[in-house]
Amino acid sequence: MIIKPGEILTYAMVAISSLFIMGSVVHMMVGGLVSENTEITLIAIICIIDAIAIGFMARDAYLRRKAAAEQQPPQ
């Protein structure tokens, strides 16, 4: 197995906390300056961008480990 189940749980916790923090940052930056609907839209857009970035990072980590595992001689 390339990525262990405990590692997957850790990555999932980091991803969820990252999304929460990004939503909170947007709320603190624009809360009260724009309408509530605009704030919710901005939070959604930023969280979607963050989720896409997290997905690309997870994919990259998987591909790098897979390539490293293929280069190691069998034991």
C-alpha angles and dihedrals in degrees: 000000000000099000120031121229092243089055092051090053090050092049091049092051091049091049093051093047090047091054091048092050093048091052091048092049092053090048092051094046100047104016109124093009096079135027119282093249091053091049092051090048092051092048090051093048094048093046091050091050089048092049091051091050091049089050092052091048092050091048091050092050091049094049093047092051092045091052091047091049091051092052094053115090115245116263 
